[in-house]
Amino acid sequence: MPIIPTEQVDKITNNRYEAVIIAAQHARHLNAKRLEKVAQLEENAGLEIDGRKITGIALQDLVDGRVKYNRGGSTK
């Protein structure tokens, strides 16, 4: 898992803790997608599942700007 400097996370939100909450919500969303693929994999052997850690993917998506969020607390 690549190390993401805290300076990059600080640029995204005013608060590191807010960034952690956003990344955690995104990680839950990614994990739900992965669990759906696992369920389909049992039925269909043609699917491929990403082996990287969900938290690392979520943080990288946040830093790269692929996660959209509202200050109201919901992510998209």
Stockholm file with secondary structure:
# STOCKHOLM 1.0

chainA/1-76         MPIIPTEQVDKITNNRYEAVIIAAQHARHLNAKRLEKVAQLEENAGLEIDGRKITGIALQDLVDGRVKYNRGGSTK
#=GR chainA/1-76 SS CCCCCHHHHHHHSSCHHHHHHHHHHHHHHHHHHHHHHHHHHHHCTTCCCCCSCHHHHHHHHHHHTCCCBCTTSCBC
#=GC SS_cons        CCCCCHHHHHHHSSCHHHHHHHHHHHHHHHHHHHHHHHHHHHHCTTCCCCCSCHHHHHHHHHHHTCCCBCTTSCBC
//
